[in-house]
Amino acid sequence: MTDQILRVALIEGPAYNPLYHIFDKFERHMGIHVSVSFLGAHPDLNRHVGELFDSGECDYDLISTHTKYAPSQASHLLDLDDYFSAEQLSDFSPALVELARVQGKLKSIPRNFDARLLFYRKDQLQQLGLDVPQTWQELYEAAVAAKGQGWTGFAYPGMESGLFGTFFELLVSAGGELFDERLQPGFDSEAGREALRYLKRMYEQQLTPQNLPSMHYDEVSQCFRDGECMMVTDWPGYYQLLLDPSSAAAGRFGLALTPADASGQRSVYCGSHSFAVTASTQKPEQAISLLKFLTSYEAQSIDALNGHVPVRGSVMDAQKKSAPAGSLEALRWSLLDETMATSVIIPPKFPEYPETENLLWKALQDGITGKLSVEDALKGAAADIGCIVSRYV
């Protein structure tokens, strides 16, 4: 066994784990062992590395991060511009490379691009005599009709960043804004109240799973795969799991754009998971070699085969060319292309962002479950977040 070891902290989940099987190949080729010393859901991963960064005792060489969280970690991440030439970055989406920069410095390398689509049970909508919902109101009406048959109509994440993201989509589709031009809270508005009332109504009327407040991304996707709900807006990384014969939805589901507001405004919460090297690593060259391996054509192809949207143009082109004309896979790429071209919304990048997201989702959950009124939930979150971002006024 090699005495060269790289310690890594990675995001865990059925959408992410398949890639990590290539560590054995990296060890054989490079003579460097990869020790996965932490593997957890993204919120747990963020908390874990955050505590280590704050204590000054981080001994990881590489971590999973996200373009919306990296600004809060930037001082603890290695600047990558000196390690990646323009030619090496040329195959990556320029927009996503720019998204991975913090104050102009490249702090991570994108792994994927996340953009949700609407997944629905074709057989159930047909039995209800309904078309695929094009708007959030039509989705609500379809969920009501599903309840009449004893079915659960729609599932969405009821906690953490997934809940935040669903609210964000509804908010912006209704003409609202998360932050104003001065980076002050803008969600305590009529559009914000309309968005939160929508989510609350779905929960109160039992159109969603009743354990919704404890459901994160993985649980929502599992709910649809198990046949326990008729519709979800799901991430690309779960797509291959839906095709598995063990999935109750296999052969029975269809894809569509995420619903729009009544005005036709469609907003889709997007972002990019990425990998970063820590500034504290004692093995920067070896850690960089692992980073390049994890974002290589081969690695991107593994993620793409499991449903992820690749950020390398060459991998994206290969995936599209391999999709037979008229197939569900071809439709998926077409819908993702349209989403990425017309509907992307991304939270602003600033160091305190994770703290503001954490405050907001907790307030949203309180509003959905009735612990607070819709008005008080948004007003309280706006006041608390306003204190955090007051320095930007």
C-alpha positions in Angstrom: 0.0 0.0 0.0 1.3 3.4 -0.9 2.3 5.8 1.9 0.9 8.7 -0.1 -2.6 9.5 1.2 -5.1 12.2 0.4 -7.9 12.8 2.9 -11.2 14.0 1.3 -14.7 15.0 2.5 -17.4 14.3 0.0 -21.1 14.7 -0.5 -23.1 11.5 -0.2 -26.2 10.3 -1.8 -27.5 8.0 -4.6 -26.9 10.8 -7.1 -23.3 11.3 -6.1 -21.8 8.0 -4.9 -21.3 6.2 -8.2 -18.4 8.5 -9.2 -16.4 7.5 -6.2 -15.7 4.1 -7.5 -12.9 5.6 -9.7 -10.7 6.2 -6.7 -9.3 2.8 -7.1 -8.2 3.6 -10.6 -6.6 6.9 -9.4 -4.6 4.9 -6.8 -3.4 2.4 -9.4 -2.4 5.2 -11.9 -1.0 7.7 -9.5 0.2 5.6 -6.5 -1.9 7.8 -4.2 -4.5 6.5 -1.9 -7.8 8.4 -1.4 -9.1 8.2 2.1 -12.8 9.2 2.2 -12.8 10.5 5.7 -16.2 12.1 5.7 -19.2 11.2 3.5 -22.5 12.9 4.3 -25.5 14.9 3.0 -24.6 18.4 1.9 -25.8 20.3 5.0 -23.9 17.9 7.2 -20.8 18.2 5.0 -21.0 22.0 5.2 -21.3 22.0 8.9 -18.5 19.5 9.3 -15.9 21.4 7.2 -17.1 24.7 8.5 -16.3 23.6 12.1 -12.9 22.5 11.0 -12.2 25.7 9.1 -13.2 27.8 12.1 -11.0 25.8 14.4 -8.0 26.0 12.1 -7.7 22.2 12.3 -8.8 21.1 8.9 -6.6 18.3 7.6 -8.6 17.5 4.4 -6.8 17.9 1.1 -10.0 18.1 -1.1 -13.6 18.6 -0.4 -17.0 18.6 -2.2 -18.5 22.1 -2.2 -21.0 24.1 -4.3 -20.7 27.4 -6.1 -23.2 29.0 -3.8 -21.4 27.9 -0.6 -17.8 28.3 -1.8 -17.8 32.1 -1.1 -18.2 31.4 2.6 -15.3 29.0 2.4 -13.1 31.0 0.1 -10.3 31.9 2.5 -9.9 28.2 3.2 -9.7 27.1 -0.4 -6.7 27.1 -2.6 -6.6 29.5 -5.6 -6.7 27.3 -8.7 -5.8 29.7 -11.5 -2.1 28.8 -11.3 -2.9 25.1 -11.6 -5.3 25.2 -14.6 -4.4 26.7 -17.9 -6.9 28.3 -20.2 -6.6 25.2 -22.5 -7.4 22.9 -19.6 -10.5 24.9 -18.8 -11.6 25.4 -22.4 -13.8 22.3 -22.4 -15.8 23.5 -19.4 -18.8 25.8 -19.6 -17.4 29.4 -19.4 -20.5 30.4 -17.4 -19.9 27.7 -14.8 -16.2 28.4 -14.6 -17.1 32.0 -13.9 -19.7 30.9 -11.3 -16.9 29.0 -9.6 -14.9 32.2 -9.1 -15.0 34.2 -5.9 -13.9 37.8 -6.3 -12.3 36.8 -9.6 -10.3 33.9 -8.1 -11.0 30.3 -9.2 -11.9 28.5 -6.0 -13.4 25.2 -7.3 -13.9 23.2 -10.4 -17.6 22.4 -11.4 -18.7 18.8 -11.2 -22.2 19.2 -12.7 -25.0 21.7 -13.4 -28.2 21.2 -11.5 -31.5 22.3 -13.0 -34.8 20.7 -12.1 -37.5 19.4 -14.4 -41.1 18.2 -13.7 -41.4 14.5 -13.4 -44.9 13.1 -13.5 -46.7 9.8 -13.7 -48.2 9.5 -17.2 -50.6 6.8 -16.2 -52.1 8.6 -13.3 -52.5 11.9 -15.2 -54.2 10.0 -18.0 -56.5 8.3 -15.5 -57.5 11.7 -14.1 -58.0 13.0 -17.7 -55.5 15.8 -17.1 -52.9 17.3 -19.3 -49.3 17.8 -18.0 -49.4 20.9 -15.7 -47.8 24.0 -17.3 -48.3 26.4 -14.4 -48.1 26.1 -10.6 -51.9 26.6 -10.4 -52.4 23.7 -12.8 -50.0 21.6 -10.7 -52.1 22.4 -7.6 -55.3 21.5 -9.4 -53.8 18.2 -10.5 -52.7 17.5 -6.9 -56.3 18.1 -5.7 -57.6 15.7 -8.3 -55.0 13.1 -7.2 -56.2 13.4 -3.6 -59.7 12.5 -4.9 -58.3 9.2 -6.0 -56.5 8.6 -2.7 -53.1 9.6 -4.2 -50.5 12.0 -3.0 -50.2 14.7 -5.7 -46.9 16.4 -5.2 -43.8 16.2 -3.1 -41.2 18.9 -2.6 -38.3 19.2 -0.1 -39.6 20.4 3.2 -36.3 21.4 4.8 -32.9 23.0 4.2 -31.7 24.1 0.7 -34.4 22.1 -1.1 -37.2 24.0 0.6 -35.4 27.3 0.0 -35.0 26.5 -3.7 -38.7 25.6 -4.2 -39.7 28.9 -2.5 -37.1 30.8 -4.6 -38.6 29.4 -7.8 -42.2 30.4 -6.8 -41.0 33.8 -5.6 -39.2 34.8 -8.7 -41.8 33.3 -11.0 -44.4 35.6 -9.3 -42.2 38.6 -10.0 -40.5 38.8 -6.6 -36.8 38.9 -5.6 -34.7 37.2 -3.0 -32.4 40.2 -2.4 -32.6 43.7 -3.8 -29.8 45.5 -5.6 -28.2 46.4 -2.3 -28.2 42.8 -1.2 -31.0 43.4 1.3 -33.9 41.0 1.8 -36.6 41.4 -0.8 -38.7 38.3 -0.2 -41.0 39.8 2.4 -43.3 41.0 -0.3 -46.6 40.1 -1.8 -44.8 37.7 -4.2 -43.1 36.1 -1.2 -46.3 35.7 0.7 -48.0 34.2 -2.4 -45.2 31.7 -2.7 -45.3 30.6 0.9 -49.1 30.4 1.0 -48.9 28.1 -2.0 -46.5 25.7 -0.2 -48.5 25.9 3.0 -51.8 25.2 1.1 -50.3 22.1 -0.5 -49.2 20.8 2.9 -52.3 21.8 4.9 -54.6 20.2 2.3 -52.6 17.0 2.5 -51.6 17.2 -1.2 -48.1 16.4 -0.2 -46.6 13.6 2.0 -47.3 14.4 5.7 -43.7 13.8 6.6 -42.8 16.6 4.2 -40.9 18.7 6.9 -38.3 15.9 7.2 -37.9 15.3 3.5 -34.8 16.4 1.7 -33.8 15.9 -1.9 -33.1 12.2 -1.6 -36.4 11.5 0.2 -38.4 13.4 -2.4 -36.8 11.5 -5.3 -37.3 8.2 -3.4 -40.9 9.0 -2.8 -41.5 9.3 -6.6 -39.5 6.2 -7.4 -41.5 4.3 -4.8 -44.8 5.3 -6.5 -45.9 7.3 -3.4 -46.6 10.6 -5.3 -47.7 11.6 -8.7 -45.4 14.6 -9.4 -42.1 16.0 -8.2 -39.6 18.6 -9.5 -36.4 16.5 -9.4 -32.7 17.0 -10.1 -30.8 15.4 -13.0 -28.7 13.2 -10.8 -31.6 11.0 -9.9 -32.7 10.3 -13.4 -31.0 6.9 -13.9 -32.5 5.6 -10.7 -36.0 6.2 -12.1 -35.1 4.0 -15.1 -34.1 1.1 -12.9 -36.7 -1.8 -13.1 -37.0 -1.7 -9.3 -38.5 1.8 -9.5 -42.3 1.9 -9.5 -42.1 4.8 -11.9 -40.0 3.0 -14.5 -41.7 3.1 -17.9 -44.5 5.2 -16.4 -43.1 8.7 -16.0 -42.8 11.6 -18.3 -40.8 14.8 -18.3 -41.8 18.5 -18.7 -40.5 21.9 -17.9 -40.8 23.1 -14.3 -44.2 24.9 -14.0 -44.5 28.6 -14.7 -46.4 31.4 -13.1 -49.8 32.3 -14.6 -48.0 35.0 -16.6 -45.8 32.4 -18.2 -42.7 33.4 -16.1 -40.7 30.3 -15.4 -37.8 30.4 -12.9 -35.7 27.4 -12.1 -33.3 27.3 -9.1 -29.9 26.1 -10.4 -26.3 25.8 -9.3 -23.2 23.7 -9.6 -21.7 21.1 -7.3 -17.9 21.4 -7.4 -14.6 20.1 -6.0 -12.1 22.3 -4.2 -8.6 21.8 -2.7 -8.1 23.2 0.8 -5.6 26.0 1.4 -4.2 24.0 4.3 -3.3 20.9 2.3 0.3 19.8 2.7 0.1 18.1 -0.7 -1.1 20.6 -3.2 0.3 19.0 -6.3 -1.2 15.6 -5.4 -4.5 17.2 -4.4 -4.6 19.0 -7.7 -4.0 15.8 -9.6 -7.0 14.3 -7.8 -9.1 17.3 -8.6 -8.3 17.1 -12.3 -9.1 13.3 -12.2 -12.5 14.0 -10.6 -13.4 16.5 -13.2 -11.8 14.7 -16.2 -13.7 13.5 -19.3 -13.9 10.0 -17.8 -15.3 11.2 -14.5 -17.8 13.5 -16.1 -19.0 10.7 -18.3 -19.6 8.5 -15.3 -21.7 11.2 -13.7 -23.5 11.9 -17.0 -24.4 8.2 -17.4 -26.1 8.5 -14.0 -28.1 11.5 -15.1 -26.0 14.5 -14.2 -25.7 17.4 -16.6 -22.0 17.5 -17.5 -20.1 20.8 -17.5 -17.6 19.7 -20.1 -18.9 20.5 -23.6 -17.3 17.3 -25.1 -19.2 15.1 -22.6 -22.5 17.0 -23.2 -22.1 16.6 -26.9 -21.5 12.9 -26.6 -24.5 12.4 -24.4 -26.8 14.2 -26.7 -25.6 12.3 -29.8 -26.1 9.0 -28.0 -29.8 9.8 -27.3 -32.1 8.3 -30.0 -34.3 10.7 -31.7 -37.8 10.8 -30.1 -36.6 9.0 -27.0 -37.2 10.2 -23.4 -33.5 10.8 -23.1 -33.6 13.1 -26.1 -36.6 15.0 -24.7 -34.7 15.3 -21.4 -31.8 17.0 -23.0 -34.1 19.3 -25.0 -35.9 20.4 -21.8 -32.7 20.9 -19.9 -31.3 23.0 -22.8 -34.4 25.2 -22.8 -34.3 25.5 -19.0 -30.6 26.5 -19.1 -31.2 29.0 -21.9 -34.3 30.7 -20.5 -35.1 30.0 -16.9 -32.0 29.9 -14.7 -32.0 31.7 -11.3 -29.0 31.5 -9.0 -28.7 33.0 -5.5 -26.2 35.8 -5.1 -22.6 35.0 -4.1 -21.5 36.4 -0.8 -19.8 35.0 2.3 -22.8 35.1 4.6 -25.1 33.3 2.1 -25.2 29.9 3.8 -26.3 31.6 7.1 -29.0 33.5 5.3 -30.3 30.4 3.6 -30.4 28.5 6.9 -32.4 31.3 8.5 -34.9 31.5 5.6 -35.7 27.8 5.2 -36.4 27.4 8.9 -38.8 30.4 8.7 -40.4 28.9 5.6 -40.9 25.6 7.4 -42.5 27.3 10.3 -44.9 29.1 7.9 -45.8 25.9 6.1 -46.5 23.9 9.3 -48.4 26.7 10.9 -46.0 27.4 13.7 -45.9 30.9 12.5 -48.2 32.8 10.2 -47.0 33.4 6.6 -46.6 37.1 7.4 -44.7 36.6 10.6 -42.4 33.9 9.1 -41.3 36.2 6.3 -41.1 39.3 8.3 -39.0 37.6 11.0 -36.6 36.0 8.5 -36.2 39.3 6.7 -35.3 41.1 9.9 -32.8 38.5 11.0 -31.2 38.3 7.6 -31.2 42.1 7.3 -29.0 42.2 10.3 -26.5 39.8 8.7 -26.3 41.7 5.4 -26.6 45.2 6.8 -22.9 45.9 6.0 -23.8 45.9 2.3 -26.1 48.9 2.5 
